[in-house]
């Protein structure tokens, strides 16, 4: 099955030799990392990951499911966040990086409770992406407002 996912990723998601597919995979992996931070991945978090990936990268439902499955595989093999943050940091603009932090907050808050480990991990990712603390806080507030 993983071979099929990799083939799908290579054939259907890779577009014109841009880094976009790798960025989508890295972003999905970061969202998964945040959902796992408290050792309890809720159905709400799973749904939020799917929605954030689908809307952020303009993917269809099947593409989203397969990309998230591939990201889960990558997360299970990863030894550090740096594997995912490096590409995002060097490729995305400051606004896009800030958007990623907003996506992370959306996932963390999707189950209506914010665990300290989730917040710590988002702060760590924000630091690795060179997102200023002010933007980190503003995205947290905005995500809370979206939940109301």
C-alpha positions in Angstrom: 0.0 0.0 0.0 2.8 2.4 0.9 4.3 1.8 -2.6 1.0 2.8 -4.1 0.9 6.0 -2.0 4.4 6.9 -3.0 3.5 6.3 -6.7 0.4 8.4 -6.4 2.4 11.1 -4.7 5.0 11.1 -7.5 2.6 10.8 -10.4 -0.5 12.8 -9.4 0.7 15.4 -6.9 4.1 16.3 -8.2 3.5 19.3 -10.4 6.2 20.8 -12.8 9.2 19.9 -10.6 8.2 22.5 -7.9 8.8 21.8 -4.3 5.0 22.2 -3.6 4.4 18.5 -3.1 7.2 18.3 -0.6 5.9 21.3 1.2 2.4 19.8 1.4 4.0 16.6 2.8 6.1 18.6 5.3 3.1 20.7 6.4 0.9 17.6 6.8 3.7 16.0 8.9 3.9 19.0 11.2 0.1 18.9 11.6 0.3 15.2 12.5 3.1 15.9 15.0 1.0 18.4 16.8 -2.0 16.1 16.9 0.3 13.4 18.5 1.9 15.8 21.0 -0.5 14.9 23.8 -0.4 11.1 23.0 -4.2 11.2 22.2 -5.2 11.9 18.6 -8.9 12.6 18.6 -11.3 12.2 15.7 -11.6 16.0 15.6 -7.8 16.4 15.2 -7.8 13.8 12.4 -10.6 15.7 10.6 -8.9 19.0 11.2 -5.7 17.7 9.6 -7.6 16.5 6.6 -9.4 19.8 6.2 -6.3 22.0 6.7 -4.3 20.0 4.1 -7.1 19.9 1.6 -7.9 23.6 1.7 -4.3 24.8 2.0 -3.1 22.9 -1.0 -6.2 22.7 -3.1 -6.3 18.9 -3.1 -9.3 16.6 -3.6 -10.5 14.2 -0.9 -8.6 11.2 -2.2 -5.4 13.1 -2.8 -5.7 14.5 0.8 -6.2 11.1 2.3 -3.2 9.7 0.5 -1.0 12.6 1.3 -1.9 12.4 5.0 -1.2 8.7 5.0 2.2 9.3 3.4 2.9 12.0 6.0 1.9 9.6 8.8 4.5 7.2 7.5 7.1 9.9 7.3 6.4 11.1 10.9 6.7 7.5 12.2 10.2 7.3 10.6 11.4 10.8 11.4 14.0 11.5 14.1 13.3 15.2 14.5 11.1 18.1 13.5 14.0 19.5 11.5 13.3 17.0 8.7 10.0 18.8 8.1 10.7 22.4 9.1 13.9 22.8 7.0 12.1 22.8 3.7 9.2 24.9 4.9 11.7 27.5 6.5 13.8 27.8 3.4 10.9 27.9 0.9 7.9 29.6 2.4 7.6 33.4 2.9 7.1 34.8 6.4 3.4 35.1 5.7 3.2 31.4 4.6 5.1 30.3 7.7 2.7 32.3 9.8 -0.2 30.6 8.0 1.4 27.2 8.9 1.4 28.2 12.6 -2.3 29.1 12.3 -2.9 25.6 10.8 -1.1 24.0 13.7 -3.3 26.0 16.2 -6.4 24.9 14.3 -5.5 21.3 14.8 -4.4 21.7 18.4 -7.7 23.4 19.3 -10.0 21.2 17.2 -10.8 18.9 20.1 -11.7 21.8 22.3 -8.8 21.4 24.7 -5.3 22.7 24.5 -2.6 20.6 26.1 0.7 22.1 27.3 2.6 19.7 25.1 0.7 20.9 22.0 1.4 24.5 22.8 5.1 23.7 23.5 5.4 21.9 20.2 3.8 24.7 18.2 6.2 27.2 19.9 9.1 25.0 19.0 8.0 24.8 15.3 7.4 28.5 15.2 11.0 29.0 16.4 12.4 26.6 13.8 10.4 28.5 11.1 11.6 31.9 12.4 8.0 33.0 13.1 8.1 35.9 15.7 6.5 35.3 19.1 4.0 38.1 18.3 2.7 36.2 15.2 2.7 33.0 17.2 0.3 34.6 19.8 -1.8 36.3 17.1 -2.4 33.0 15.3 -3.3 31.4 18.6 -5.9 34.1 19.3 -7.2 33.9 15.7 -7.6 30.1 15.9 -9.5 30.4 19.2 -11.8 33.0 17.6 -12.5 30.7 14.7 -13.6 28.0 17.2 -16.3 30.2 18.7 
